[in-house]
Amino acid sequence: MIRGTTPRLYFYLPFNVDALNEAYVTFAQNGETVFEKTLSECVVEQNKISVKLTQEETLMLHVGSTVEIQIRAKTGSGDALASNIMRESADRILKEGVI
């Protein structure tokens, strides 16, 4: 993921996401949450959740430190779920700041 960009990330789940009442996509570095997206900030369809990040959010990421991403969710029947932690690098940019 390149800092200062607006990527759309896609996550494919092994079930229909219509069953979810709550969901969080958490982005962390060095054991600390950097930012989080809620279900209302995501696009859900069938078994896919997508989330678009802002320039401001990707600029919060530190170059050289792995970005960890995890989805936690709760179904209408009360089951709590968590994805495996995914890892991505935060790549640098030459011109800093929002454009």
C-alpha positions, 0 to 999 in steps of 0.5 A: 500500500502506498502512503498518500493514495486512496486504495480500495481494498477487497476482502473475500469471506467464506460466507454471505456478509448479509449475516453481519450486524457489525464489522470492523476493519482494523489497521495497526502498526507496531501493536497499535491501532492506527485507524479503523473502518466500521461496517457502515464505511464499507461496501458489502455484497455477497461474500465481499467487503470492500473499503476505500482509504483516504489520503489522510489515512494512508499518510498515517502509516509509517514507512518501514513498519508492516501494516497489519489488517484484521476484520472482526465481525458479529452476526445477527445470531451473536457469533463473533468472528475474526479473520487471520491477520493480513500483512502489507507494507507501507511504501513511501512517497516522494511528495508528502501531504494530501494533494 
